Amino acid sequence: MEKITVSGVGCCLVDRVYNNVSFSSGIFSSCLSKERGDGGLVPGHLVFKEEFEGFVKKDLQVTLGEITGNKLPDKLSIGGPCIVAMIHAAQILDNKNCDFRFYGCGGKDTDGEFLVSALKQTPLDVSQYELTGSVTPSTIVLSDPDYDQGNGERVFINSIGAAWDYSPDSLNNDFFSSDIVVFGGTALVPQIHDHLTGLLAKAKTKGCITVVNTVYDFRNEKANSGKKWPLGESDESYRHIDLLITDSEEAFRLSGKKSIPDALQFFRDQGTGAVVVTNGPNNLAGFSAGNALFDKQEYFEMPVSAAVSEELQKGRKGDTTGCGDNFAGGVMAGLVLQLQSGQFPVDLREACAWGVVSGGYSCFYVGGTYLEKYPGEKRKLLAPYYEKYKMQIRVGG
């Protein structure tokens, strides 16, 4: 097969990761949300900086100092559901007969300079990433590896910054000429998110494979507290999606349903080609309708990696930041690997196997993005876990 081009647009930001923050401390507890969309913290969820400051009635830096003991971040990292997933997929493929391009923007500040420098250390083509605004998008990540009986969790305090101004006009013809287009974490790039229906439809008319991976949509949670979140202009978005990757909470809010099977049925009824829903340390669930790209898979579940879980239980921990993003990148890589090998239709469960070990391995280091020491390093590190996982699911582990 000819070279496969993957173009992604969506969330790219600076993560300031504070590890080993106790979610049971008094000061953290005082910052917890009382009701949906009120601006308080919720483990696993995201809140905007301005809303959080309104909730605690203090400047963010003051409250952050109280929560962290005024320590510096443990890690400054490339973050965001689109960019992290794209980097990880590109690392697994190691530029072998594929090209990964990212579209996005940052600000003309020190955070923007950091991102430009760090992105140059990845296999991504970032020629379409520009510093156009004044403030680079960023997220404070508070991580408690001991939360949920040692499975770990994070909370996110986000500043959208320059991403407010990134619009569909920034996507050129090359974007829609790609083999695969990825819309990742667009809830943090509002103009892209609000026009997703049209953008997805355009991509399909151009013959692109469409992938959407989601992020917690605080903007619509606040505006429509307790109601179903919109994805683009209407639910018509879903029939233009070949692969939707989301976590359980986001699946519930997007579908308006209260169980994973019901949420999956909603997406199926809307005409989505395939869906994968992650659920933390619990089994992921999914389906593929067998429409065109993927083989037909009725409702299925897959476990987390036993090999990864065993090492985590023995104390090998970084934090859980970027688990979902790396999972999405692993699934994308699994999709591309099968297309490269001529596998058609694509086996969704096989793609998910790469996702499971990718998400699990990210728990071994702090921050979502792993910067390789040499090309192909991450694929080499993941390979033993992938082989063990394939054996695990073969024997029904």
PEDASUL-V389621 format. One record per residue. N is the residue number from 1. RES is the residue in one letter. PHI is phi in whole degrees, -180 to 180 (999 if undefined). PSI is psi in radians with two decimals (999 if undefined). Layout:
# PEDASUL-V389621
N,RES,PHI,PSI  N,RES,PHI,PSI
This chain:
# PEDASUL-V389621
1,M,999,2.58  2,E,-67,2.93  3,K,-53,2.36  4,I,-96,2.24  5,T,-107,2.22  6,V,-117,2.10  7,S,-117,2.32  8,G,-125,2.53  9,V,-134,2.51  10,G,149,-2.53  11,C,-77,2.16  12,C,-139,2.18  13,L,-156,3.08  14,V,-95,2.17  15,D,-95,2.22  16,R,-105,1.82  17,V,-96,2.14  18,Y,-109,1.90  19,N,-91,2.80  20,N,58,0.73  21,V,-92,2.13  22,S,-78,2.06  23,F,-75,-0.13  24,S,-99,0.03  25,S,-69,2.78  26,G,-63,-0.77  27,I,-68,-0.68  28,F,-66,-0.75  29,S,-60,-0.60  30,S,-70,-0.27  31,C,-97,0.02  32,L,-73,2.50  33,S,-61,2.51  34,K,-99,-0.55  35,E,-151,2.79  36,R,-54,2.32  37,G,74,0.25  38,D,-86,-0.07  39,G,97,-0.08  40,G,-80,2.96  41,L,-81,2.50  42,V,-137,2.12  43,P,-52,2.26  44,G,89,-0.17  45,H,-109,3.01  46,L,-119,2.53  47,V,-136,2.60  48,F,-78,2.54  49,K,-53,-0.84  50,E,-63,-0.67  51,E,-71,-0.66  52,F,-66,-0.73  53,E,-62,-0.66  54,G,-66,-0.60  55,F,-68,-0.81  56,V,-88,-0.20  57,K,60,0.67  58,K,-146,2.80  59,D,-65,2.49  60,L,-54,-0.77  61,Q,-64,-0.56  62,V,-66,-0.87  63,T,-65,-0.70  64,L,-60,-0.74  65,G,-61,-0.67  66,E,-67,-0.70  67,I,-71,-0.71  68,T,-98,-0.07  69,G,72,0.52  70,N,61,0.44  71,K,-83,2.80  72,L,-77,2.78  73,P,-58,2.53  74,D,-73,-0.44  75,K,-156,2.37  76,L,-105,2.11  77,S,-141,2.71  78,I,-67,2.21  79,G,-132,2.95  80,G,121,2.35  81,P,-58,-0.54  82,C,-81,-0.95  83,I,-65,-0.71  84,V,-66,-0.76  85,A,-63,-0.74  86,M,-66,-0.74  87,I,-61,-0.82  88,H,-63,-0.79  89,A,-61,-0.73  90,A,-64,-0.64  91,Q,-66,-0.72  92,I,-65,-0.73  93,L,-76,-0.40  94,D,53,0.73  95,N,58,0.38  96,K,-86,1.78  97,N,59,0.57  98,C,-152,2.77  99,D,-139,2.14  100,F,-108,2.15  101,R,-121,2.40  102,F,-116,2.38  103,Y,-114,2.21  104,G,178,-3.03  105,C,-148,2.76  106,G,-135,-2.94  107,G,-108,2.85  108,K,-88,1.21  109,D,-143,-3.06  110,T,-65,-0.59  111,D,-65,-0.70  112,G,-63,-0.72  113,E,-64,-0.69  114,F,-61,-0.81  115,L,-63,-0.77  116,V,-59,-0.78  117,S,-65,-0.79  118,A,-69,-0.69  119,L,-64,-0.48  120,K,-67,-0.27  121,Q,-92,0.15  122,T,-116,2.92  123,P,-80,0.05  124,L,-73,2.57  125,D,-86,1.93  126,V,-112,0.49  127,S,-66,-0.32  128,Q,-100,0.17  129,Y,-95,2.14  130,E,-128,2.61  131,L,-96,1.74  132,T,-114,-0.43  133,G,-105,-2.88  134,S,-101,-0.48  135,V,-127,2.15  136,T,-74,2.36  137,P,-55,2.47  138,S,-152,2.82  139,T,-141,2.29  140,I,-83,2.13  141,V,-111,2.02  142,L,-102,2.10  143,S,-121,2.27  144,D,-120,1.70  145,P,-64,-0.31  146,D,-92,-0.11  147,Y,-65,2.66  148,D,56,0.95  149,Q,56,0.67  150,G,89,0.02  151,N,-79,-0.39  152,G,84,2.68  153,E,-161,2.87  154,R,-133,2.80  155,V,-125,2.69  156,F,-128,2.25  157,I,-116,1.91  158,N,-108,2.48  159,S,-117,2.01  160,I,-70,-0.67  161,G,57,-2.31  162,A,-62,-0.35  163,A,-65,-0.32  164,W,-57,-0.59  165,D,-96,-0.01  166,Y,-80,2.11  167,S,-121,2.94  168,P,-57,-0.44  169,D,-63,-0.31  170,S,-79,-0.16  171,L,-94,1.96  172,N,-86,-3.11  173,N,-62,-0.56  174,D,-62,-0.63  175,F,-58,-0.81  176,F,-84,0.01  177,S,-98,0.07  178,S,-76,2.76  179,D,-72,-0.70  180,I,-130,2.33  181,V,-118,2.42  182,V,-119,2.23  183,F,-111,1.84  184,G,-119,2.13  185,G,60,0.66  186,T,-70,-0.23  187,A,-60,-0.32  188,L,-100,0.17  189,V,-132,1.37  190,P,-53,-0.74  191,Q,-69,-0.58  192,I,-68,-0.79  193,H,-61,-0.77  194,D,-72,-0.23  195,H,-115,0.37  196,L,-62,-0.66  197,T,-57,-0.87  198,G,-67,-0.68  199,L,-66,-0.73  200,L,-66,-0.73  201,A,-62,-0.74  202,K,-63,-0.76  203,A,-60,-0.71  204,K,-68,-0.67  205,T,-65,-0.43  206,K,-87,-0.02  207,G,87,0.25  208,C,-79,2.59  209,I,-80,2.29  210,T,-111,2.28  211,V,-125,2.32  212,V,-125,2.18  213,N,-122,2.39  214,T,-103,2.99  215,V,-141,2.79  216,Y,-61,2.19  217,D,-98,1.41  218,F,-66,-0.56  219,R,-59,-0.82  220,N,-81,-0.42  221,E,-65,-0.72  222,K,-70,-0.72  223,A,-74,-0.54  224,N,-131,0.93  225,S,-55,2.16  226,G,83,-0.06  227,K,-107,2.91  228,K,-66,2.32  229,W,-74,2.47  230,P,-79,2.66  231,L,-126,1.65  232,G,82,-2.72  233,E,-74,-0.48  234,S,-164,3.06  235,D,-68,-0.11  236,E,-61,-0.37  237,S,-51,-0.71  238,Y,-64,-0.57  239,R,-75,-0.17  240,H,-99,0.12  241,I,-103,2.13  242,D,-79,-0.64  243,L,-144,2.12  244,L,-111,2.21  245,I,-120,2.14  246,T,-150,2.89  247,D,-99,3.05  248,S,-62,-0.78  249,E,-63,-0.76  250,E,-67,-0.62  251,A,-63,-0.73  252,F,-63,-0.77  253,R,-73,-0.59  254,L,-74,-0.60  255,S,-92,-0.40  256,G,78,0.21  257,K,-102,2.97  258,K,-119,0.08  259,S,-139,2.70  260,I,-64,-0.79  261,P,-58,-0.70  262,D,-68,-0.68  263,A,-63,-0.76  264,L,-63,-0.67  265,Q,-65,-0.66  266,F,-59,-0.86  267,F,-64,-0.66  268,R,-63,-0.79  269,D,-63,-0.51  270,Q,-79,-0.15  271,G,96,0.25  272,T,-67,2.40  273,G,-66,-0.80  274,A,-156,2.59  275,V,-139,2.43  276,V,-127,2.24  277,V,-118,2.07  278,T,-88,2.79  279,N,-147,0.93  280,G,60,-2.27  281,P,-81,-0.01  282,N,-92,3.03  283,N,-59,2.45  284,L,-79,2.83  285,A,-137,2.71  286,G,-172,-3.13  287,F,-157,2.79  288,S,-135,2.28  289,A,-77,-0.24  290,G,74,0.45  291,N,-69,-0.86  292,A,-154,-1.07  293,L,-77,-0.88  294,F,-98,2.68  295,D,-69,2.83  296,K,-78,2.15  297,Q,-132,2.01  298,E,-68,-3.12  299,Y,-47,2.22  300,F,-139,2.78  301,E,-128,2.64  302,M,-138,2.47  303,P,-82,2.96  304,V,-73,2.97  305,S,-75,2.11  306,A,-66,-0.62  307,A,-66,-0.72  308,V,-66,-0.80  309,S,-59,-0.69  310,E,-63,-0.74  311,E,-70,-0.64  312,L,-63,-0.71  313,Q,-66,-0.45  314,K,-84,-0.04  315,G,106,0.09  316,R,-83,1.68  317,K,-135,2.45  318,G,-109,-1.67  319,D,-159,3.06  320,T,-92,0.11  321,T,-60,2.23  322,G,86,0.10  323,C,-58,-0.88  324,G,-66,-0.65  325,D,-67,-0.76  326,N,-69,-0.60  327,F,-57,-0.87  328,A,-60,-0.73  329,G,-63,-0.66  330,G,-65,-0.72  331,V,-64,-0.73  332,M,-60,-0.76  333,A,-63,-0.73  334,G,-62,-0.63  335,L,-64,-0.86  336,V,-65,-0.73  337,L,-58,-0.71  338,Q,-71,-0.69  339,L,-63,-0.69  340,Q,-64,-0.60  341,S,-85,-0.02  342,G,84,0.16  343,Q,-70,2.06  344,F,-155,2.25  345,P,-70,2.83  346,V,-77,2.44  347,D,-86,1.89  348,L,-63,-0.66  349,R,-65,-0.65  350,E,-65,-0.74  351,A,-62,-0.69  352,C,-66,-0.50  353,A,-60,-0.73  354,W,-65,-0.62  355,G,-65,-0.77  356,V,-61,-0.85  357,V,-72,-0.51  358,S,-68,-0.81  359,G,-64,-0.71  360,G,-65,-0.77  361,Y,-63,-0.50  362,S,-66,-0.27  363,C,-73,-0.18  364,F,-86,-0.16  365,Y,-137,2.82  366,V,-90,2.30  367,G,93,2.72  368,G,-77,-0.54  369,T,-101,2.24  370,Y,-100,2.07  371,L,-90,2.04  372,E,-70,2.58  373,K,-80,-0.45  374,Y,-156,2.67  375,P,-58,2.33  376,G,91,-0.06  377,E,-62,-0.78  378,K,-68,-0.68  379,R,-59,-0.73  380,K,-65,-0.70  381,L,-68,-0.62  382,L,-78,-0.50  383,A,-52,-0.80  384,P,-63,-0.63  385,Y,-70,-0.63  386,Y,-64,-0.80  387,E,-63,-0.73  388,K,-66,-0.65  389,Y,-70,-0.69  390,K,-61,-0.68  391,M,-67,-0.72  392,Q,-59,-0.82  393,I,-78,-0.37  394,R,-68,-0.62  395,V,-96,0.15  396,G,76,0.51  397,G,-75,999
